[in-house]
Amino acid sequence: MSARSHAHHLIHYATNWLTGKFSFCWKSFILIAKPGKDPILPLAYRLIALLSCIGMLMEQLVTTWLSWWMEDNHLLREPQRGFRPCHCTLDVLVQMEYHTCDTYCQQ
């Protein structure tokens, strides 16, 4: 991607973010009828959301920015795990195992 094209996309994403208005073609959906259900009822259908590549890129940009912003402003408690970089669920399990063994050894 050329620098000019890159700048154009960044401006487009920033404008969408600031105005809160997104192109309708970014997101669409399809309905799939459930077998054996009455087609008149809304619950007889499965809704599948389709997000375009541009929409997925915008979603990734927003997710990355929000994660950085929350970390930078200390809005997440230290014990929060799972989706944060360098804070995996396995760390909690190792800590729990350590404290369990430590407590057991002290008795």
Backbone torsions as a table, in degrees:
resi	resn	phi	psi	omega
1	MET	NA	133.3	-179.0
2	SER	-73.2	162.3	179.3
3	ALA	-62.2	-37.9	179.9
4	ARG	-65.8	-43.8	178.4
5	SER	-65.0	-40.9	178.2
6	HIS	-60.4	-46.0	179.3
7	ALA	-63.4	-40.5	178.9
8	HIS	-60.9	-44.2	179.2
9	HIS	-65.3	-41.3	178.6
10	LEU	-62.2	-41.5	178.0
11	ILE	-64.0	-42.8	179.2
12	HIS	-60.7	-46.9	179.0
13	TYR	-64.0	-42.6	179.9
14	ALA	-62.8	-41.7	178.5
15	THR	-62.5	-44.8	178.0
16	ASN	-61.4	-41.9	-178.9
17	TRP	-64.6	-45.6	-176.4
18	LEU	-70.9	-36.9	-178.3
19	THR	-86.9	-22.5	-177.5
20	GLY	77.0	11.0	-179.5
21	LYS	-107.9	125.2	-177.7
22	PHE	-122.1	148.6	-179.7
23	SER	-63.2	134.4	-179.1
24	PHE	-62.7	-30.9	-178.1
25	CYS	-69.7	-11.7	178.4
26	TRP	-67.4	-30.7	-176.5
27	LYS	-137.5	131.3	175.6
28	SER	-141.8	179.4	-179.2
29	PHE	-149.4	162.0	173.2
30	ILE	-130.7	152.1	177.4
31	LEU	-109.4	132.4	177.1
32	ILE	-119.5	124.7	-179.6
33	ALA	-70.0	136.9	175.9
34	LYS	-80.4	134.7	-178.6
35	PRO	-64.9	139.1	176.8
36	GLY	77.9	8.6	180.0
37	LYS	-105.6	154.9	178.2
38	ASP	-70.3	117.8	-175.9
39	PRO	-67.0	-7.5	178.7
40	ILE	-80.4	-28.6	-177.0
41	LEU	-81.4	137.1	177.4
42	PRO	-61.0	-32.0	-179.1
43	LEU	-72.9	-2.7	179.4
44	ALA	-84.5	4.9	-176.4
45	TYR	-126.2	148.8	171.9
46	ARG	-102.5	131.1	178.2
47	LEU	-95.7	124.4	178.2
48	ILE	-118.5	117.8	180.0
49	ALA	-84.2	136.0	178.0
50	LEU	-117.5	124.2	-179.0
51	LEU	-114.0	127.6	-178.8
52	SER	-68.8	167.3	179.3
53	CYS	-60.0	-38.8	178.7
54	ILE	-65.0	-41.9	177.8
55	GLY	-64.6	-40.1	178.2
56	MET	-65.6	-37.6	177.2
57	LEU	-64.0	-43.8	178.2
58	MET	-62.0	-41.5	178.1
59	GLU	-60.9	-42.6	178.8
60	GLN	-65.4	-39.9	177.7
61	LEU	-62.3	-45.5	-179.2
62	VAL	-64.9	-43.7	179.8
63	THR	-61.3	-45.2	179.4
64	THR	-63.3	-44.4	-178.8
65	TRP	-65.6	-44.6	-179.4
66	LEU	-63.8	-40.4	178.3
67	SER	-61.9	-46.4	178.5
68	TRP	-60.9	-45.5	-176.6
69	TRP	-63.1	-43.0	-180.0
70	MET	-66.4	-39.7	177.2
71	GLU	-66.5	-44.8	-177.1
72	ASP	-64.6	-32.6	-178.9
73	ASN	-97.8	10.7	176.1
74	HIS	53.0	46.1	-179.7
75	LEU	-91.9	-9.1	176.7
76	LEU	-105.3	137.1	177.5
77	ARG	-69.5	150.8	-177.7
78	GLU	-56.7	-39.3	-179.4
79	PRO	-70.4	-11.0	-179.4
80	GLN	-60.5	125.4	-176.1
81	ARG	-129.5	-176.5	171.0
82	GLY	101.6	-62.9	-174.4
83	PHE	-108.2	-2.7	-177.6
84	ARG	-89.5	142.8	176.5
85	PRO	-63.7	139.6	179.6
86	CYS	63.2	19.8	177.4
87	HIS	-137.5	67.8	-175.1
88	CYS	-87.8	163.5	-179.6
89	THR	-63.3	-31.4	179.2
90	LEU	-60.5	-33.0	177.2
91	ASP	-59.1	-41.0	-179.7
92	VAL	-66.5	-40.8	179.4
93	LEU	-64.8	-39.4	177.5
94	VAL	-64.8	-43.1	177.7
95	GLN	-61.8	-43.5	-179.3
96	MET	-63.1	-42.7	178.6
97	GLU	-64.2	-40.8	179.0
98	TYR	-62.8	-48.5	-178.0
99	HIS	-66.4	-34.8	177.9
100	THR	-65.5	-47.7	178.8
101	CYS	-64.3	-40.7	-179.8
102	ASP	-62.9	-44.1	179.5
103	THR	-65.2	-41.6	-179.9
104	TYR	-63.5	-40.8	-178.7
105	CYS	-68.4	-28.8	-177.9
106	GLN	-78.2	-15.5	-178.1
107	GLN	-81.0	NA	NA
